[in-house]
Amino acid sequence: MTDRDHRLSLSRQVDLLGISRGNLYYEPRPTREADLKLMRRIDELHMEYPFAGSRMMKGLLRQEGFAAGRLHVATCMKTMGIEALYRRPNTSKPAPGHKIYPYLLRKLAVTRPNQVWAMDITYIPMARGFVYLVAVLDWFSRKVLAWRLSVTLETGPCLEALKEAMRRHGRPEIMNTDQGSQFTSIDFIKALKDADIQVSMDGKGAWRDNVFVERLWRTIKYEEVYLRAYDSVTGARESLSRYLAFYNTRRPHSSLDGQTPDQAAPQPIPVAA
């Protein structure tokens, strides 16, 4: 897709193609088979016990015969981009130049599409590696508006998904995310501000602040990811594309009175000018 011998620089080529520079330059290092197995199980346990930190996770793994120590488990969780989810005092500081925004959705009645969107990133295990999935979700209809797979935890795929969602569906009034460095980055915040979108962020570790995205991840993993053994990024992308099309158009949701996300938003979501 890109040509290192072309007169255009690689940076310009990826900008024109709309792909992440990190995906272009990233050279994957093989992960030990034992670590892939461990990380897969950590991911499954995290879905069941989202409040489990590295200490509890180590104990749960030991019960199943895994011999990994707490530091190894903590390193794996960091690589996967997950942490224990529970309400606790926010003593962390944002990265230099990154600002944390308040949570705007408490007691807010969400009554229409494009009122509130949410974004998040999750770990996706494969047969011989892993990738990360970022998705944009409309809170009212639960519709997945755009998504990207990435080999790294970086801002680029988040911006790509955001821009695609706005191009196809218009702009939300509020965007809610967690406090991850991707979403507090200067480039991501600028994209929201330039589009006149209010910024809302979960409390640190407060999973209930973005509960609909957490439910989306659980659904995707139990109904799609854990049933597969993706043998490549291309294979993962194709299979997830099929599932997410089913999720939006055919899968009934109990929280929507049996409707699909597409049925919950009967009028087309307006495309931004």
Backbone as numpy.savetxt, mean C-alpha at the origin, in Angstrom:
# Nx Ny Nz CAx CAy CAz Cx Cy Cz
12.19 -1.75 -22.51 11.36 -0.55 -22.51 12.23 0.70 -22.51
13.34 0.64 -21.78 14.29 1.75 -21.79 15.54 1.35 -22.57
16.26 2.36 -23.06 17.44 2.12 -23.88 18.60 2.94 -23.34
19.60 2.26 -22.80 20.73 2.96 -22.21 21.57 3.68 -23.26
21.43 3.31 -24.54 22.20 3.95 -25.60 21.44 5.07 -26.29
20.22 5.32 -25.88 19.41 6.37 -26.51 19.95 7.75 -26.13
19.70 8.73 -27.02 20.20 10.09 -26.75 19.54 10.73 -25.54
18.30 10.28 -25.21 17.65 10.77 -24.00 18.24 10.08 -22.78
18.41 10.81 -21.70 18.92 10.21 -20.48 17.92 9.19 -19.94
18.43 8.25 -19.14 17.54 7.26 -18.53 16.50 7.93 -17.65
16.89 9.00 -16.94 15.94 9.71 -16.09 14.80 10.28 -16.91
15.14 10.84 -18.09 14.10 11.41 -18.95 13.23 10.30 -19.53
13.84 9.17 -19.88 13.06 8.05 -20.43 12.03 7.54 -19.44
12.44 7.35 -18.17 11.47 6.82 -17.20 10.39 7.85 -16.89
10.74 9.15 -16.94 9.73 10.18 -16.73 8.68 10.13 -17.84
9.13 9.95 -19.09 8.20 9.90 -20.22 7.35 8.63 -20.19
7.95 7.54 -19.69 7.21 6.28 -19.61 6.30 6.20 -18.40
6.50 7.12 -17.43 5.67 7.12 -16.23 5.96 5.99 -15.28
7.23 5.52 -15.26 7.60 4.47 -14.33 8.58 5.00 -13.30
8.74 4.26 -12.23 9.59 4.69 -11.13 11.06 4.54 -11.48
11.86 5.55 -11.14 13.30 5.45 -11.36 13.92 4.35 -10.51
13.36 4.14 -9.30 13.88 3.09 -8.44 13.79 1.71 -9.09
12.70 1.46 -9.81 12.55 0.18 -10.49 13.58 0.01 -11.60
14.03 1.12 -12.18 15.02 1.06 -13.24 16.41 0.73 -12.72
16.80 1.40 -11.65 18.16 1.26 -11.15 18.33 0.15 -10.11
17.23 -0.30 -9.53 17.31 -1.27 -8.45 17.85 -2.61 -8.95
18.86 -3.13 -8.30 19.40 -4.44 -8.60 19.11 -5.36 -7.41
18.15 -6.26 -7.56 17.73 -7.09 -6.42 18.85 -7.99 -5.93
18.94 -8.08 -4.62 19.87 -9.02 -4.01 19.07 -10.23 -3.56
19.56 -11.42 -3.86 18.79 -12.62 -3.49 18.58 -12.71 -1.99
17.36 -13.07 -1.61 17.03 -13.27 -0.20 17.06 -14.76 0.11
17.64 -15.12 1.24 17.75 -16.52 1.60 16.36 -17.17 1.64
16.30 -18.40 1.18 15.04 -19.14 1.17 14.42 -19.20 2.56
15.25 -19.38 3.58 14.74 -19.44 4.95 14.12 -18.12 5.36
14.72 -17.01 4.93 14.17 -15.71 5.27 12.86 -15.45 4.54
12.76 -15.89 3.29 11.51 -15.73 2.55 10.38 -16.50 3.22
10.69 -17.70 3.68 9.69 -18.51 4.40 9.30 -17.82 5.70
10.30 -17.29 6.41 10.02 -16.59 7.67 9.17 -15.36 7.42
9.51 -14.57 6.42 8.77 -13.34 6.13 7.35 -13.63 5.68
7.18 -14.70 4.92 5.83 -15.09 4.51 4.98 -15.39 5.74
5.55 -16.12 6.72 4.79 -16.46 7.91 4.55 -15.23 8.78
5.53 -14.33 8.85 5.34 -13.08 9.59 4.17 -12.30 9.00
4.10 -12.25 7.67 3.02 -11.54 7.00 1.67 -12.13 7.37
1.58 -13.46 7.36 0.33 -14.12 7.70 -0.05 -13.86 9.16
0.92 -13.95 10.05 0.65 -13.70 11.46 0.27 -12.24 11.70
0.89 -11.33 10.95 0.55 -9.90 11.09 -0.90 -9.65 10.70
-1.41 -10.37 9.70 -2.81 -10.24 9.32 -3.73 -10.71 10.45
-3.29 -11.76 11.17 -4.09 -12.31 12.26 -3.94 -11.52 13.56
-2.72 -11.07 13.83 -2.41 -10.38 15.09 -1.67 -9.08 14.79
-2.37 -8.07 14.29 -1.70 -6.82 13.87 -1.05 -6.07 15.02
-1.41 -6.42 16.26 -0.84 -5.74 17.43 0.50 -6.35 17.85
0.93 -7.43 17.20 2.14 -8.13 17.61 3.39 -7.39 17.13
4.23 -6.97 18.08 5.52 -6.40 17.74 6.56 -7.50 17.58
7.82 -7.12 17.44 8.87 -8.11 17.18 9.01 -9.11 18.33
8.82 -8.67 19.58 8.96 -9.58 20.71 7.87 -10.64 20.69
6.60 -10.21 20.53 5.51 -11.17 20.48 5.59 -12.03 19.22
5.98 -11.40 18.10 6.09 -12.14 16.85 7.12 -13.25 16.98
8.24 -12.95 17.64 9.27 -13.97 17.85 8.69 -15.15 18.64
7.90 -14.85 19.67 7.28 -15.90 20.46 6.31 -16.74 19.66
5.50 -16.08 18.83 4.55 -16.82 17.99 5.28 -17.72 17.02
6.38 -17.21 16.45 7.16 -18.00 15.50 7.85 -19.17 16.19
8.35 -18.95 17.41 9.01 -20.02 18.15 8.04 -21.18 18.40
6.77 -20.86 18.65 5.76 -21.90 18.87 5.58 -22.79 17.65
5.95 -22.27 16.48 5.79 -23.02 15.23 7.10 -23.61 14.74
8.15 -23.48 15.55 9.42 -24.12 15.20 10.43 -23.22 14.53
10.13 -21.92 14.35 11.10 -20.99 13.78 12.09 -20.58 14.88
13.37 -20.55 14.55 14.39 -20.27 15.56 14.91 -18.84 15.51
14.29 -17.97 14.72 14.77 -16.60 14.55 14.71 -15.82 15.87
15.76 -15.03 16.14 15.77 -14.18 17.31 14.99 -12.89 17.08
14.83 -12.14 18.15 14.01 -10.93 18.06 14.58 -9.91 17.07
15.90 -9.72 17.06 16.50 -8.75 16.16 16.30 -9.15 14.71
16.41 -10.44 14.43 16.18 -10.93 13.07 14.73 -10.70 12.66
13.81 -11.00 13.56 12.39 -10.77 13.28 12.12 -9.28 13.05
12.73 -8.44 13.89 12.53 -6.99 13.73 13.09 -6.51 12.39
14.23 -7.06 11.97 14.81 -6.68 10.67 13.89 -7.10 9.53
13.34 -8.30 9.62 12.40 -8.76 8.59 11.17 -7.87 8.54
10.62 -7.51 9.69 9.44 -6.66 9.73 9.73 -5.29 9.13
10.93 -4.77 9.39 11.31 -3.48 8.81 11.42 -3.59 7.30
12.02 -4.66 6.82 12.13 -4.89 5.38 10.75 -4.97 4.73
9.81 -5.59 5.44 8.47 -5.77 4.92 7.63 -4.51 5.03
8.11 -3.53 5.81 7.37 -2.29 5.98 6.19 -2.42 6.92
6.26 -3.34 7.89 5.15 -3.50 8.83 5.63 -3.25 10.25
4.69 -2.87 11.10 4.97 -2.66 12.51 3.72 -3.00 13.30
3.88 -3.16 14.60 2.71 -3.42 15.44 1.74 -2.26 15.35
0.46 -2.57 15.20 -0.55 -1.55 15.04 -1.38 -1.44 16.31
-1.15 -0.38 17.06 -1.95 -0.12 18.25 -1.74 1.34 18.63
-2.71 1.87 19.35 -2.61 3.27 19.77 -1.55 3.42 20.84
-0.61 4.33 20.61 0.44 4.60 21.58 0.90 6.04 21.43
1.56 6.60 22.45 2.02 7.97 22.34 2.93 8.13 21.13
2.75 9.21 20.39 3.55 9.45 19.20 4.82 10.18 19.58
5.86 9.39 19.83 7.14 9.98 20.23 8.12 10.03 19.07
7.72 9.52 17.89 8.61 9.53 16.74 8.63 10.90 16.10
9.70 11.17 15.37 9.85 12.45 14.68 9.88 12.19 13.19
9.26 13.07 12.40 9.31 12.89 10.95 10.72 13.08 10.43
10.97 12.55 9.23 12.26 12.75 8.60 12.47 14.25 8.37
13.72 14.69 8.27 13.99 16.12 8.05 13.22 16.64 6.84
12.50 17.72 7.04 11.72 18.30 5.97 10.35 17.69 5.79
10.03 16.63 6.55 8.74 15.97 6.44 7.82 16.44 7.57
6.59 16.74 7.20 5.62 17.23 8.18 4.54 16.19 8.40
4.12 16.03 9.65 3.01 15.15 9.98 1.73 15.98 10.07
0.68 15.51 9.42 -0.60 16.23 9.39 -1.61 15.56 10.32
-2.60 16.30 10.81 -3.59 15.72 11.73 -4.56 14.79 11.01
-5.19 13.93 11.80 -6.21 13.02 11.29 -7.53 13.78 11.18
-8.11 13.81 9.97 -9.28 14.65 9.71 -10.60 13.87 9.65
-10.55 12.54 9.81 -11.74 11.75 9.52 -12.56 11.36 10.74
-12.06 11.66 11.92 -12.79 11.28 13.12 -14.15 11.99 13.16
-15.20 11.22 13.25 -16.58 11.70 13.30 -17.04 12.33 11.99
-16.26 12.19 10.92 -16.67 12.71 9.62 -17.59 11.70 8.94
-18.75 12.14 8.49 -19.67 11.28 7.75 -19.24 11.25 6.29
-18.84 10.08 5.82 -18.43 9.93 4.42 -19.64 9.45 3.64
-20.16 10.29 2.76 -21.46 10.05 2.14 -21.44 9.99 0.62
-20.26 10.15 0.00 -20.22 10.19 -1.46 -18.82 9.81 -1.97
-18.75 9.36 -3.23 -17.44 9.08 -3.82 -16.61 10.36 -3.92
-15.31 10.18 -3.91 -14.36 11.29 -4.03 -14.37 12.26 -2.85
-15.07 11.91 -1.79 -15.00 12.73 -0.59 -13.70 12.43 0.16
-13.41 11.14 0.32 -12.19 10.71 1.01 -11.56 9.56 0.23
-10.27 9.69 -0.05 -9.48 8.58 -0.56 -8.48 8.17 0.52
-7.97 6.95 0.39 -6.92 6.48 1.29 -5.86 5.77 0.47
-4.61 5.80 0.96 -3.51 5.10 0.31 -2.69 4.36 1.35
-2.10 3.24 0.92 -1.22 2.49 1.81 -0.36 1.56 0.97
0.62 0.94 1.61 1.54 0.00 0.97 1.54 -1.29 1.79
1.58 -2.43 1.11 1.67 -3.70 1.81 2.67 -4.63 1.13
3.17 -5.57 1.91 4.16 -6.56 1.45 3.45 -7.70 0.74
3.98 -8.11 -0.42 3.41 -9.20 -1.20 4.47 -10.28 -1.39
4.31 -11.45 -0.77 5.29 -12.53 -0.95 5.15 -13.20 -2.31
6.27 -13.64 -2.87 6.28 -14.41 -4.11 7.01 -15.73 -3.85
7.10 -16.57 -4.85 7.74 -17.87 -4.67 9.22 -17.71 -4.34
9.89 -16.73 -4.98 11.32 -16.55 -4.76 11.68 -15.09 -4.51
10.86 -14.40 -3.80 11.14 -13.00 -3.51 9.91 -12.31 -2.98
9.87 -11.01 -3.15 8.71 -10.25 -2.69 8.67 -8.90 -3.39
7.51 -8.29 -3.39 7.30 -6.96 -3.92 6.39 -6.22 -2.95
6.12 -4.96 -3.25 5.23 -4.15 -2.44 4.07 -3.66 -3.32
2.88 -3.67 -2.76 1.68 -3.20 -3.46 1.19 -1.91 -2.82
1.03 -0.87 -3.63 0.44 0.38 -3.17 -0.91 0.54 -3.86
-1.92 0.99 -3.12 -3.25 1.13 -3.69 -3.90 2.42 -3.22
-4.77 2.95 -4.09 -5.60 4.11 -3.77 -7.04 3.61 -3.66
-7.68 3.88 -2.54 -9.02 3.37 -2.25 -9.98 4.52 -2.00
-11.17 4.44 -2.61 -12.23 5.40 -2.30 -13.00 4.89 -1.09
-13.06 5.70 -0.02 -13.66 5.24 1.24 -15.14 4.93 1.10
-15.86 5.71 0.32 -17.31 5.53 0.25 -17.67 4.23 -0.47
-17.08 4.00 -1.64 -17.44 2.84 -2.45 -16.53 1.64 -2.24
-15.40 1.82 -1.55 -14.37 0.80 -1.35 -13.69 0.41 -2.67
-13.85 1.21 -3.68 -13.29 0.92 -4.99 -11.78 1.17 -5.01
-11.04 0.23 -5.57 -9.60 0.44 -5.77 -9.44 1.26 -7.05
-8.99 2.49 -6.89 -8.95 3.44 -8.00 -7.69 3.33 -8.84
-6.59 2.93 -8.22 -5.32 2.74 -8.93 -4.39 1.96 -8.01
-3.39 1.31 -8.60 -2.43 0.54 -7.80 -1.14 0.38 -8.57
-0.08 0.06 -7.84 1.23 -0.18 -8.42 1.95 -1.28 -7.63
2.78 -2.04 -8.32 3.72 -2.94 -7.68 5.10 -2.32 -7.77
5.90 -2.52 -6.72 7.24 -1.97 -6.70 8.17 -2.94 -5.99
9.45 -2.91 -6.37 10.44 -3.75 -5.70 11.07 -3.05 -4.51
10.76 -1.77 -4.33 11.32 -1.01 -3.21 10.23 -0.19 -2.53
10.48 0.16 -1.28 9.58 1.04 -0.53 10.01 2.49 -0.80
9.44 3.10 -1.81 9.85 4.44 -2.18 8.62 5.26 -2.56
8.83 6.55 -2.78 7.73 7.47 -3.06 7.21 7.36 -4.49
8.09 7.03 -5.44 7.73 7.04 -6.85 6.46 6.29 -7.20
6.31 5.00 -6.84 5.09 4.27 -7.17 3.84 4.88 -6.52
4.00 5.48 -5.35 2.86 6.13 -4.69 2.39 7.33 -5.52
3.33 8.11 -6.01 2.98 9.24 -6.86 2.34 8.79 -8.17
2.88 7.71 -8.74 2.31 7.18 -9.98 0.86 6.75 -9.78
0.59 6.03 -8.70 -0.78 5.57 -8.42 -1.71 6.75 -8.16
-1.22 7.73 -7.40 -2.03 8.92 -7.11 -2.40 9.65 -8.40
-1.42 9.87 -9.27 -1.67 10.60 -10.51 -2.62 9.84 -11.43
-2.47 8.52 -11.48 -3.39 7.73 -12.31 -4.82 7.81 -11.76
-4.97 7.70 -10.44 -6.30 7.77 -9.84 -6.97 9.11 -10.14
-6.20 10.19 -10.03 -6.78 11.52 -10.30 -7.10 11.68 -11.78
-6.25 11.14 -12.64 -6.50 11.24 -14.08 -7.77 10.50 -14.48
-8.01 9.36 -13.84 -9.15 8.53 -14.22 -10.43 8.85 -13.46
-10.31 9.37 -12.23 -11.48 9.49 -11.37 -11.71 10.88 -10.77
-10.88 11.84 -11.08 -11.04 13.15 -10.48 -10.16 13.31 -9.25
-10.54 14.24 -8.38 -9.74 14.51 -7.18 -10.60 14.34 -5.93
-10.02 13.79 -4.87 -10.77 13.70 -3.61 -10.71 15.03 -2.86
-11.60 15.17 -1.91 -11.50 16.34 -1.02 -10.41 16.11 0.03
-10.28 14.85 0.49 -9.31 14.50 1.53 -8.56 13.24 1.11
-7.26 13.23 1.33 -6.47 12.01 1.17 -5.94 11.60 2.53
-6.23 10.36 2.93 -5.75 9.85 4.21 -4.69 8.79 3.99
-3.57 8.90 4.72 -2.49 7.92 4.64 -1.96 7.66 6.05
-1.00 6.75 6.15 -0.28 6.62 7.41 0.88 7.62 7.41
1.75 7.52 8.40 2.85 8.47 8.52 4.15 7.95 7.91
4.04 7.00 6.97 5.21 6.47 6.31 5.97 7.54 5.55
7.27 7.33 5.39 8.10 8.35 4.74 7.68 8.62 3.31
7.06 7.64 2.65 6.59 7.86 1.28 5.52 8.94 1.25
4.62 8.90 2.25 3.47 9.79 2.25 3.74 11.13 2.93
4.81 11.21 3.71 5.19 12.48 4.31 6.26 13.19 3.49
6.68 12.56 2.39 7.74 13.15 1.58 7.29 14.46 0.95
8.25 15.30 0.68 7.97 16.62 0.10 7.25 16.47 -1.24
7.70 15.53 -2.09 7.09 15.37 -3.42 5.64 14.92 -3.33
5.35 13.97 -2.42 3.98 13.47 -2.32 3.04 14.55 -1.77
3.47 15.24 -0.72 2.65 16.30 -0.15 2.42 17.42 -1.16
3.45 17.74 -1.93 3.32 18.79 -2.95 2.27 18.40 -3.98
2.25 17.13 -4.39 1.27 16.68 -5.37 -0.15 16.85 -4.83
-0.36 16.57 -3.54 -1.68 16.75 -2.94 -2.04 18.24 -2.84
-1.10 19.03 -2.38 -1.36 20.46 -2.23 -1.63 21.11 -3.57
-0.86 20.73 -4.59 -1.06 21.31 -5.92 -2.45 20.99 -6.46
-3.00 19.84 -6.06 -4.34 19.44 -6.51 -5.43 19.94 -5.56
-5.05 20.73 -4.55 -6.00 21.30 -3.58 -6.72 20.19 -2.81
-5.96 19.19 -2.38 -6.48 18.06 -1.61 -6.04 18.23 -0.15
-6.97 18.09 0.78 -6.62 18.16 2.19 -5.86 16.89 2.60
-4.87 17.05 3.46 -4.02 15.94 3.87 -4.43 15.47 5.26
-4.70 14.17 5.39 -5.05 13.57 6.68 -4.12 12.39 6.90
-3.63 12.22 8.14 -2.72 11.12 8.45 -3.18 10.39 9.71
-3.04 9.06 9.65 -3.37 8.24 10.82 -2.50 8.61 12.00
-3.01 8.37 13.21 -2.16 8.41 14.37 -1.11 7.32 14.25
0.06 7.51 14.82 1.15 6.55 14.71 0.71 5.19 15.23
0.72 4.19 14.33 0.35 2.83 14.73 -1.13 2.63 14.96
-1.98 3.58 14.61 -3.42 3.47 14.88 -4.12 2.86 13.67
-4.24 1.55 13.62 -4.78 0.88 12.44 -6.23 1.26 12.17
-6.99 1.59 13.21 -8.40 1.91 13.00 -8.59 3.22 12.23
-7.56 4.07 12.20 -7.69 5.32 11.46 -7.76 5.07 9.96
-7.24 3.95 9.50 -7.29 3.62 8.07 -7.85 2.21 7.90
-8.92 1.92 8.63 -9.41 0.56 8.75 -9.83 -0.03 7.41
-10.36 0.77 6.49 -10.84 0.21 5.23 -9.68 -0.30 4.37
-8.53 0.37 4.46 -7.37 -0.13 3.72 -6.84 -1.40 4.36
-6.84 -1.47 5.71 -6.42 -2.69 6.38 -7.32 -3.86 5.99
-8.62 -3.61 5.86 -9.54 -4.66 5.43 -9.26 -5.06 3.98
-8.92 -4.08 3.14 -8.58 -4.38 1.75 -7.38 -5.31 1.68
-6.33 -5.00 2.45 -5.14 -5.86 2.43 -5.49 -7.28 2.88
-6.28 -7.38 3.93 -6.65 -8.71 4.43 -7.41 -9.50 3.35
-8.34 -8.82 2.68 -9.12 -9.47 1.64 -8.24 -9.92 0.48
-7.37 -9.03 0.01 -6.49 -9.37 -1.12 -5.59 -10.54 -0.76
-5.05 -10.53 0.45 -4.09 -11.58 0.79 -4.76 -12.93 0.98
-5.92 -12.98 1.63 -6.57 -14.27 1.86 -7.28 -14.80 0.62
-7.75 -13.92 -0.24 -8.49 -14.37 -1.42 -7.62 -14.48 -2.67
-6.42 -13.91 -2.63 -5.56 -13.91 -3.82 -4.13 -14.30 -3.50
-3.43 -13.48 -2.72 -1.98 -13.63 -2.57 -1.59 -14.96 -1.94
-2.24 -15.33 -0.81 -1.84 -16.54 -0.11 -2.24 -17.82 -0.86
-3.05 -17.69 -1.89 -3.44 -18.85 -2.70 -2.51 -19.04 -3.88
-1.59 -18.08 -4.08 -0.71 -18.12 -5.25 0.75 -18.29 -4.81
1.57 -18.57 -5.79 3.02 -18.55 -5.60 3.59 -17.84 -6.82
3.47 -16.54 -6.85 3.89 -15.77 -8.02 5.36 -16.08 -8.33
5.64 -16.41 -9.60 7.01 -16.76 -9.96 7.79 -15.59 -10.54
7.13 -14.43 -10.71 7.80 -13.25 -11.24 6.97 -12.03 -10.92
7.58 -10.86 -11.04 6.84 -9.62 -10.82 5.74 -9.49 -11.88
6.06 -9.87 -13.12 5.05 -9.82 -14.18 3.87 -10.72 -13.86
4.17 -11.93 -13.37 3.09 -12.84 -13.01 2.25 -12.30 -11.87
2.91 -11.71 -10.87 2.18 -11.10 -9.75 1.29 -9.98 -10.25
1.82 -9.14 -11.13 1.04 -8.01 -11.64 -0.18 -8.48 -12.42
-0.02 -9.50 -13.25 -1.14 -9.99 -14.06 -2.21 -10.62 -13.18
-1.80 -11.40 -12.19 -2.77 -12.08 -11.32 -3.50 -11.07 -10.44
-2.77 -10.11 -9.88 -3.40 -9.08 -9.06 -4.34 -8.22 -9.89
-3.98 -7.96 -11.14 -4.85 -7.17 -12.01 -6.19 -7.87 -12.21
-6.15 -9.19 -12.43 -7.39 -9.94 -12.60 -8.22 -9.91 -11.32
-7.53 -10.11 -10.17 -8.28 -10.13 -8.91 -8.91 -8.77 -8.61
-8.16 -7.69 -8.79 -8.68 -6.37 -8.46 -9.82 -5.96 -9.39
-9.80 -6.43 -10.63 -10.94 -6.21 -11.52 -12.17 -6.93 -10.96
-11.98 -8.17 -10.51 -13.07 -8.92 -9.87 -13.54 -8.20 -8.60
-12.59 -7.73 -7.80 -12.91 -7.04 -6.54 -13.81 -5.83 -6.80
-13.50 -5.05 -7.80 -14.26 -3.83 -8.08 -15.61 -4.10 -8.74
-15.67 -5.10 -9.61 -16.84 -5.25 -10.47 -17.78 -6.39 -10.09
-17.27 -7.42 -9.38 -18.11 -8.59 -9.16 -18.20 -9.04 -7.71
-17.21 -8.71 -6.89 -17.21 -9.22 -5.51 -18.18 -8.43 -4.64
-19.24 -9.06 -4.09 -20.15 -8.34 -3.20 -19.49 -8.07 -1.85
-19.81 -6.92 -1.27 -19.23 -6.52 0.02 -20.34 -6.43 1.05
-20.18 -7.11 2.18 -21.19 -7.06 3.22 -21.37 -5.64 3.75
-20.26 -4.88 3.81 -20.36 -3.50 4.32 -21.08 -2.58 3.34
-21.30 -3.06 2.10 -22.03 -2.28 1.10 -23.40 -2.90 0.82
-23.92 -3.66 1.78 -25.22 -4.33 1.62 -25.23 -5.25 0.41
-24.11 -5.93 0.20 -24.06 -6.90 -0.88 -23.71 -6.33 -2.24
-23.52 -5.04 -2.33 -23.16 -4.43 -3.59 -21.67 -4.58 -3.86
-21.30 -4.41 -5.12 -19.89 -4.31 -5.48 -19.46 -2.84 -5.35
-18.16 -2.56 -5.30 -17.73 -1.16 -5.28 -18.26 -0.36 -6.47
-18.28 -0.97 -7.64 -18.81 -0.25 -8.81 -20.29 0.07 -8.63
-21.05 -0.85 -8.03 -22.48 -0.60 -7.81 -22.71 0.43 -6.72
-21.79 0.53 -5.76 -21.95 1.49 -4.67 -21.75 2.93 -5.14
-21.12 3.09 -6.28 -20.96 4.42 -6.87 -21.62 4.38 -8.24
-22.98 4.42 -8.29 -23.71 4.19 -9.54 -23.42 5.21 -10.62
-23.08 6.45 -10.22 -22.73 7.46 -11.20 -21.24 7.42 -11.44
-20.79 7.57 -12.68 -19.35 7.59 -12.93 -18.67 8.67 -12.09
-17.54 8.31 -11.50 -16.78 9.30 -10.74 -16.20 10.32 -11.72
-16.46 11.62 -11.53 -16.04 12.61 -12.51 -14.54 12.67 -12.67
-14.10 12.82 -13.91 -12.68 12.95 -14.21 -12.28 14.41 -14.10
-11.14 14.65 -13.44 -10.68 16.02 -13.26 -10.37 16.68 -14.59
-10.65 17.97 -14.65 -10.32 18.70 -15.88 -8.82 18.90 -15.98
